[in-house]
Amino acid sequence: MSVDRVATANQSAFFLSQINQAGARLDNTNRQIASGVVADTYAGFGDKAQVLQATLSAQARNGAYKTATDLATTQVDLQDTQLTSLSDLATQLKKAVSGAVANNDPTGLMATVNNVFSQAMSILNSKDSNGDYIYAGGKTDTAPVSITSLSQLVAAPSAAAIFTNGDNKKAVQVADGQSVSFGVTASDAASGLMQALKDIASFDAGSTGSFDTSTNLSGAQTSFLTAQIAATGTVSAKLTAVTAQNGNIYNQLQAATAQQGAGETLYKGFLDKIQNTNMAEAATQLSLNQTALQAALQVTATLNQLTLLNYMPNN
């Protein structure tokens, strides 16, 4: 007669499965602690997988919007600085004209005109870091102002004829269903300024001009420059308005950037709760899983060692 073990094959298989499950749970917890994330596949997140995927998609869109907005903000900020400089140049021109009339002395007026023209051209035909003309209105590979000298401006049929920029404004999508148009063209910014410069330079080149050789203003010069005080004042006011409008766009982009930053913080926090391992909870679970595995091993080992002899009377 044989002395059989108490444990049956089915019982052994059951306890072995418990050991495997406890070991798998322990391995999973160890992996979560080591990697810092709950799972490395969508399946590992269970019923949170769909929410996780949607949040990651929204985060990616928000990041793309922020990148595009940052580029637009950089250009608008640069234009804001340059438009302020153009506005200062218009003010400088107005002061030179007013000073010539007030002092009855046009000496130095044309030096100011040439200086204003040169600085304005440097701004209007400037390029960004990519080599594109900033004020080209879509024609980024073509200089928005076609002339290079004040004499060419005088020879042009009109100030408007010197501008070769396009009319397209750029637009950047800052959020789902929300976009902001930006970008000032050369003609938008400086048509009035160039017309004023052309008018003064053309008069100076005429028979009653020659401001540099005049110690006192003639009647014709006085009448012309008096009219130019008002004209240059209008130019200065327009440039101030264009600069202010560009500043408003800058503020819109800044507000969009702030919203995108808040969205990034929100998405990151939400994803952290889903993806990242809660170390305190994981440490507790690790201890529980170790205890469960140890218990399963001990029960299985003890059960497999039991035989009917353990239950037979000693006598």
Secondary structure, DSSP 8 states (H G I E B T S, - for coil): ----BSS-HHHHHHHHHHHHHHHHHHHHHHHHHHHSBS-SSGGGGGGGHHHHHHHHHHHHHHHHHHHHHHHHHHHHHHHHHHHHHHHHHHHHHHHHHHHHHHHT--TTHHHHHHHHHHHHHHHHT-B-TTS-BTTSTT-TTS-SB---SHHHHHHSS-GGGGB------EEEEEETTEEEEE---HHHHHHHHHHHHHHHHHHHHSTT--GGG-SS--HHHHHHHHHHHHHHHHHHHHHHHHHHHHHHHHHHHHHHHHHHHHHHHHHHHHHHHHHB--HHHHHHHHHHHHHHHHHHHHHHHHHHH-BGGGGS---
